[in-house]
Amino acid sequence: TLISIRMPNEAPSSSSSVPIAEVEEELLPYGSEPGWVEARTHCDHLDSLSSDLTHIPTPDTPCNRCHHPDENWLCLGCKDVLCSRFVNKHMLEHHLERNHCLALSYSDLSVWCFSCEAYLDAQVILPLRPVYETAYILKFGEAPPHRTVEYLHLGGNQAESSA
């Protein structure tokens, strides 16, 4: 099964990559390359999600430890807001201390799993969709645009498509 994701009014593409974030090359970990990031559509750590992710702190909430106002992440296990590895690494420390592995970036609304060491597609993974939509509304004042997700079942020489 292949998954193709596109925004409304976007032409179909053969790529299933999702632009999560483009970062400057000097900020990337060793062995990484800038550009497109492949967001995973499955994660084995979703059982650690908070039971209520529709009531979350606002995106302008400062880090709970150092009070830095920018580059903050929401822990999806306990809803603490902590700064990124590019500020004072408080979310990373929180993960190491409490083993809370899922976090949402208030900068670009991406979701990261520390255990998988991967971004997760919060619009495709159903348990993540409510927190993504709530964070989007809190950040932009409107509902997120609807994405079309197509599942292509390849068998023999035919491909079936469904939205």
N, C-alpha and C positions, 0 to 999 in steps of 0.2 A: 504494500500500500504506500503510495506517495501522497504527500500533502502539498498543495499549492495554495499560497495565501496571496490575496491582492486587495487593495483598497478599492472603494467604489470608483467608477469611471476610469479604472486603470486597465490597460490591455492585458490579456492573459500572457503569462510568461512561463518558460520552462524551468525557471529557478524557484526554489522553495526557501531561499534565504530571506531573512527579515532584517531590515536595517535597525539594529538596536541602538548603537551608538558609534560614532566615529570619534576616535581619540587620537591625540598626538602621539607620534611614534615613541618619543622618549618616556611616556607614561606607561607603556605596555610592558608586561612581564617578559622575561627572556623567552624567546621562541615564538612570541606572538607577532602577528602582522596586523597593520591598521586596515580598516575597511569594514566589510560586512561581517556580521556575527551570526552564526547559525543558532537560532533559539530552539531549544529542545521542546518537544511536544509531549513529553512524558517525564515524570520524576517519581522516584520511590520514596520521597520524604514528605509527601503531602499530608501524612497523618500527624505531622507536627504543627499544622496550621492552627491558629486561634479559632475558637468556635464562632466568634463574631468579628468578621472583617468588614462589615458595612459601617461600623462606628470606629473611625480611626482618627488620630491626630491630623491636623491640617498640614499641608506641604510646607508651610512657613515655620513649623515648629523647630526650634533649635535643638542641637544635640543635648541629650539629657545629662551628659557628663561634663563637656567643656563649653557648652552653650554656643558653639559655632553655628552661624545661621545658614550656611550653605553646604551643598554636597552631602545631605543627610539621607539616611536610609530608615525605613520602617521595618522593624523585626516582625515577621508574620507569625511568630510564635507567641510573643508576649506584648506586642505593640509598642515597645520602646523605640524612640527615635534617637539614632546615633550617627555620628559622622563617618565619612568614607575613609578608605585607606589612603586617599590623597590629602586628607586633613590630619586627623589624629588617630585614625584606625580604630575608633571605638566600636564600630559595628563588627569588625573582624575580631577584636578582643572579646566582645559579647558572645560571638559564635564559639570561640575557643573556651570561654568560661562556662557557658550554659548549654552548649551544643545546639543552639537554635540556628538552623542552617538556611532558612528561607528569609529573604529580605527584598523589599521593594524600594528602588531608588526614587526619591522625590524629584531628582533632577530630570530624568527622562522616562520615568515610570516603568523601567525595566525591572524584571524579577531575577534575582540571582540565587542559586543554590550553592552554598559553600561546600556541601558534601559531594555534589555532582561536579562541582567546579564548572558550572555552565549557566548561561542565561536560559530562562524558561519562557515560553510563549504564553503570557497571561490571558490572552484572548482565546486561545485554543484549549488550554487546560481548564476545564470547567470549575474546579474548586478555587482557582485564582481569579476568575473573571469578576466576582463581586468586589474584591479589593482593588483591582485595576480600575473598574468603572467608578467606584467611589473616589479614588485618588484623582482620577481624571476630572470628575465633576468639581472636586474641591480645588483643583489647580486651575482649571480653565472656565469653570462656571457653566459648562454644558456637557451633555452626554458625549462619549467618544464616538467617532465615526464607526459605522458598522463595516466590518471586513467580511469578505466572501471567502469561505474556506471550501475548497473542492478536494474531495477524496477520489483519487484515481485508482481503480482496481485493475491491475494489469494481469491479463491472463491470455496466453496464446498471442494472437496478433491484434487483439482488440483492447481498448481501454474504455471503461465505463466511467462517467462523470456524474457526480451529484453534488448539489450545494448543501 
